[in-house]
Amino acid sequence: MRDGTADVVVVGAGVIGASVAWHLAALGVRDVLVVDRGAAPGEGSTGRATGGFRAQFGTSINVRLSLLAREKLRRFRDEVGADPGYRACGYLWLARAPGELDILRTAQRVQHEAGLAEARMVEPPRIAELNPAASLDGVIGGAFCPSDGFLRPLDLLRGYLDGARRLGARVRLGEEVTALPRRPGGRIEKVRLAGGEIACGTVVNAAGAWAGTLGRLAGVEVPVAPLRRQVACTAPCPALPEDMPMTLWPGDGFHLRVRDGRVLLLRPTKGAADPFRAEVEDAWIDEVRSIAADRVPALAGVELLGRPLRDVARRARAARPRGRLREPGAGERLLRARRHARSRAGGARGRADRAWRAALARRAGAPADPVRGRRAPRRSRASLKSCFRPSGR
Ligand SMILES: Cc1cc2nc3c(=O)[nH]c(=O)nc-3n(C[C@H](O)[C@H](O)[C@H](O)COP(=O)(O)OP(=O)(O)OC[C@H]3O[C@@H](n4cnc5c(N)ncnc54)[C@H](O)[C@@H]3O)c2cc1C
């Protein structure tokens, strides 16, 4: 391996570029170089992602791909030596029109055929158990899958990138790829950066939403179009618990989850003039605030921050114990420290959870312990599993 050359140049240090680098290095490709224009890995979409993971899709290929990804998440710690933060808290879809319910039902048939057996249609009483904070006004039914849930995108990225480095891959940050000159036969012969050139055998386009732009540097049309997403984030608040399922209203795409003590609210932005714009618009926040107050009354009055989500994710990461994983022993020690910290935090989380249920019960005029009076206890993983175990199979 020499400066100015590489067997493979991976453009993009997002989660995909990091994964490609790790897999290549694990397969024995020794001279892998990851290049990104950001000052740190994950400055594209990965550092801004909500961290939702699901297999509830409407096409067989997406379901099967997600099932493979889920297995990968479960093996990640053993294979890569880092914790991807996968937690099976579920995805809960709420339909408010017969057409929406039909779409969920059709998608679920596809999911079952593709092997996602535990996805279930749910009626309003079950929805109230799965997420007592969601208003049932106008809700006629929904779909739920308990093995969907959450992961930590930056932890996944860092796990792969640190693992790739341990296997010999190099990473160059703060360097934009500006040209991909080709040989007469068509192969790319080098990668031109603002600060020099790298002769290479292969280039991997892992530029995410910029993959089309990067492809054009080599005269190749890559059919990737950016889709703008905005995220609103509340101030830290105990209104909802961390293990609340991702809850989605397919009618308009509004959805929410809780992460690091804050509630994240999302809704697709239609027809964005500049899909790469990363600021959150005031008008969009106002819209989302009123939708949230209407559909999740516990959030009425909770302060919303228009700050880009990335800042919040980075601060939360900085507050958690972490370090570079250089060898499996160190990785295991770090995981143990995290598990310990999480189990200590579990008591506080449990108290917040009980307070949340009691507050909801008070609002509804029910007894202070709403859990006891219910048909089935909710939100423990074991109870979800037994509740959705297909009978007779
Ligand atoms: C607000 C938001 C919420 C999301 N929520 C979810 C979710 O809940 N669940 C989910 O599964 N997905 C979610 N996504 C999508 C997810 O974040 C992306 O699919 C994923 O991160 C893409 O990873 P990537 O590595 O392909 O791209 P990126 O992370 O964008 O990485 C591409 C990298 O390429 C670099 N690059 C581009 N061009 C060049 C160049 N010319 N030279 C050098 N470097 C270059 C960029 O700097 C960037 O770091 C969300 C996305 C957004 C924006």
The ligand as an SDF file (V2000), in Angstrom:
LIG
                    3D

 53 58  0  0  0  0  0  0  0  0999 V2000
  -33.8160   12.9460    8.4090 C   0  0  0  0  0  0  0  0  0  0  0  0
  -33.5580   11.5210    7.9730 C   0  0  0  0  0  0  0  0  0  0  0  0
  -34.1190   10.4900    8.6920 C   0  0  0  0  0  0  0  0  0  0  0  0
  -33.8780    9.1580    8.2900 C   0  0  0  0  0  0  0  0  0  0  0  0
  -34.4000    8.1570    9.0390 N   0  0  0  0  0  0  0  0  0  0  0  0
  -34.1490    6.8610    8.6990 C   0  0  0  0  0  0  0  0  0  0  0  0
  -34.6460    5.7950    9.4900 C   0  0  0  0  0  0  0  0  0  0  0  0
  -35.3070    5.9910   10.5180 O   0  0  0  0  0  0  0  0  0  0  0  0
  -34.3730    4.5200    9.0890 N   0  0  0  0  0  0  0  0  0  0  0  0
  -33.6370    4.2580    7.9620 C   0  0  0  0  0  0  0  0  0  0  0  0
  -33.3960    3.0640    7.6500 O   0  0  0  0  0  0  0  0  0  0  0  0
  -33.1340    5.2540    7.2050 N   0  0  0  0  0  0  0  0  0  0  0  0
  -33.3790    6.5430    7.5520 C   0  0  0  0  0  0  0  0  0  0  0  0
  -32.8800    7.5600    6.7760 N   0  0  0  0  0  0  0  0  0  0  0  0
  -32.1160    7.1990    5.5800 C   0  0  0  0  0  0  0  0  0  0  0  0
  -30.6750    6.8260    5.9810 C   0  0  0  0  0  0  0  0  0  0  0  0
  -30.1290    7.8530    6.7670 O   0  0  0  0  0  0  0  0  0  0  0  0
  -29.8470    6.6340    4.7230 C   0  0  0  0  0  0  0  0  0  0  0  0
  -30.4660    5.6880    3.8750 O   0  0  0  0  0  0  0  0  0  0  0  0
  -28.4430    6.1460    5.0270 C   0  0  0  0  0  0  0  0  0  0  0  0
  -27.8380    6.8860    6.0620 O   0  0  0  0  0  0  0  0  0  0  0  0
  -27.6200    6.2630    3.7450 C   0  0  0  0  0  0  0  0  0  0  0  0
  -26.2790    5.9560    4.0420 O   0  0  0  0  0  0  0  0  0  0  0  0
  -25.1870    6.1960    2.9400 P   0  0  0  0  0  0  0  0  0  0  0  0
  -23.9040    5.7410    3.5000 O   0  0  0  0  0  0  0  0  0  0  0  0
  -25.6640    5.6180    1.6490 O   0  0  0  0  0  0  0  0  0  0  0  0
  -25.2000    7.7840    2.6900 O   0  0  0  0  0  0  0  0  0  0  0  0
  -24.5810    8.9790    3.5650 P   0  0  0  0  0  0  0  0  0  0  0  0
  -24.6360    8.7050    5.0040 O   0  0  0  0  0  0  0  0  0  0  0  0
  -25.2580   10.2130    3.0850 O   0  0  0  0  0  0  0  0  0  0  0  0
  -23.0590    8.9570    3.1250 O   0  0  0  0  0  0  0  0  0  0  0  0
  -22.6570    9.4430    1.8780 C   0  0  0  0  0  0  0  0  0  0  0  0
  -21.3390   10.1590    2.0890 C   0  0  0  0  0  0  0  0  0  0  0  0
  -20.7640   10.4770    0.8090 O   0  0  0  0  0  0  0  0  0  0  0  0
  -20.0340   11.6660    0.9580 C   0  0  0  0  0  0  0  0  0  0  0  0
  -19.8390   12.2470   -0.3680 N   0  0  0  0  0  0  0  0  0  0  0  0
  -20.7880   12.5230   -1.3030 C   0  0  0  0  0  0  0  0  0  0  0  0
  -20.2110   13.0230   -2.4070 N   0  0  0  0  0  0  0  0  0  0  0  0
  -18.8820   13.0650   -2.1660 C   0  0  0  0  0  0  0  0  0  0  0  0
  -17.7650   13.4850   -2.9360 C   0  0  0  0  0  0  0  0  0  0  0  0
  -17.8930   13.9760   -4.1720 N   0  0  0  0  0  0  0  0  0  0  0  0
  -16.5370   13.3870   -2.3920 N   0  0  0  0  0  0  0  0  0  0  0  0
  -16.3570   12.8910   -1.1330 C   0  0  0  0  0  0  0  0  0  0  0  0
  -17.3920   12.4940   -0.3620 N   0  0  0  0  0  0  0  0  0  0  0  0
  -18.6400   12.5650   -0.8820 C   0  0  0  0  0  0  0  0  0  0  0  0
  -20.9110   12.5120    1.8580 C   0  0  0  0  0  0  0  0  0  0  0  0
  -20.1270   13.4880    2.5380 O   0  0  0  0  0  0  0  0  0  0  0  0
  -21.4860   11.4720    2.8200 C   0  0  0  0  0  0  0  0  0  0  0  0
  -20.7650   11.3950    4.0440 O   0  0  0  0  0  0  0  0  0  0  0  0
  -33.0830    8.8900    7.1510 C   0  0  0  0  0  0  0  0  0  0  0  0
  -32.5170    9.9440    6.4360 C   0  0  0  0  0  0  0  0  0  0  0  0
  -32.7340   11.2360    6.8420 C   0  0  0  0  0  0  0  0  0  0  0  0
  -32.0700   12.3710    6.0680 C   0  0  0  0  0  0  0  0  0  0  0  0
  1  2  1  0
  2  3  1  0
  2 52  2  0
  3  4  2  0
  4  5  1  0
  4 50  1  0
  5  6  2  0
  6  7  1  0
  6 13  1  0
  7  8  2  0
  7  9  1  0
  9 10  1  0
 10 11  2  0
 10 12  1  0
 12 13  2  0
 13 14  1  0
 14 15  1  0
 14 50  1  0
 15 16  1  0
 16 17  1  0
 16 18  1  0
 18 19  1  0
 18 20  1  0
 20 21  1  0
 20 22  1  0
 22 23  1  0
 23 24  1  0
 24 25  2  0
 24 26  1  0
 24 27  1  0
 27 28  1  0
 28 29  2  0
 28 30  1  0
 28 31  1  0
 31 32  1  0
 32 33  1  0
 33 34  1  0
 33 48  1  0
 34 35  1  0
 35 36  1  0
 35 46  1  0
 36 37  1  0
 36 45  1  0
 37 38  2  0
 38 39  1  0
 39 40  1  0
 39 45  2  0
 40 41  1  0
 40 42  2  0
 42 43  1  0
 43 44  2  0
 44 45  1  0
 46 47  1  0
 46 48  1  0
 48 49  1  0
 50 51  2  0
 51 52  1  0
 52 53  1  0
M  END
$$$$
